[in-house]
Amino acid sequence: MKDMKTKFSVKNIFRNQIFIPIAAMLLLLIFNLILDPSFFKVTLGYNSAGNPVLSGYLITILDSGSELAILAIGMTLVTAATGGQDISVGATAAIAGSVILRVLCGGNSRPEHMQAPIIVAFLVAVLASMLCGAFNGILVAYFKIQPMVATLILYTAGRSIAAWINNNELPVISDESFSYFGGFIPGICIPTPFLIALLCIIVTVLVMKFTTLGLYTQAVGINEHSSKLNGLNPIFIKFITFVILGVCVAVVGLIKVSRISTINYSVIAKDIEMDAILAVALGGNALGGGKFNMTASIIGAYVIQCLTTTLYKFNVQSDALPAYKAVVVILLVVSSAPTVRAWFTKTWAGITAKNVKEVG
């Protein structure tokens, strides 16, 4: 009876969707622990303003990975509902960041004081990003255009739109308070982006728990026709997931421009859409839509950042980084495939049965 219980529990572990991203994170951490234990060193120091801040590779992962985790929330919903991905999130983040700077600077690209409260600038950016998401959502939901093709429009034109918003100028915010969102709040030694990501995760958990958004999204992704017969509106659900992703992108846009208090239209959030998609895939979510696991996607985002930080730590050239990352991610994604997990489960069951037989 005990052997059967053990076999059942191990089988469930391998089949659990969250197993792969957690296993991947553990492998990366063990790899760093063996080659260089200093990877886990966290120190308390002071920044240029004299405020206490934590530093170290683990803090870098929490800091930079938070942007990806926020995007993974919206990308997971879009993927689950539409069976496709939004490749315009990087360009839309550039638009959101440009809008924030435009509102804060007004007509002067180098103002001595901000021309509007940061919350106002952020809300305007959220509206702009939601409009971008709505544009993508209309193309996908109403006009039945494949998501990757529909979002290719903003992917191509988004950064030009961002530059046009500020008349191709590079506005700079000199007010120190603006840098808090991408850095550290005085008196708090934890990076603000991680706190923002934590807030987004909490809001997402509450939304999933107290609304039917998750259930309806999965239903539409699994079988759009059946969900329609059961009284759902697949068009609206697909549309709203893109709008929600737009909100997530606006948050990332705020963090991005806050980090440097300005914007580089061609570089900001460059290739972040690929990492967001990889985070969703690494979380074991089917890229063809349907059932999803938000927790797995968020962990997958931090796994991607852990991988990136590890590669930088070992002095991998930035232009070669995507190639190294692609090889590792392919292995991780393939290992998360249902057929591979089923093979691992079957193999483990065979080994367990053989051991039990030998002991008996």
Buried (B, 14 or more C-beta within 10 A) or exposed (E): EEEEEEBEEBBEBBEBBBBBBBBBBEBBBEBBEEEBEEBEEEEEEEBEEEBEBBBBBBBBBBBBBBBBBBBBBBBBBBBBBBBBBBBBBBBBBBBBBBBBBBBBBEEEBEBEEBBBEBEBBBBBBBBBBBBBBBBBBBBBBEEEBEBBEBBBBBBEBBBBBBBEBBEEBEBBBEBEEBBBBBBBBBEBBBBBBBBBBBEBBEEBEEEBEEEEBBEBBBBBBBBBEEBBEEEBBBBBBBBBBBBBBBBBBBBBBBBBBBBBBBBBBEEBBBEBBBBBBBBBBBBBBBBEBBBBBBBBBBBBBBBBBBBBBBBBBEEBEEEEBBEBBEEBBEEBBEBBBEEBBEEBBEEBBEEBEEEEEEEE
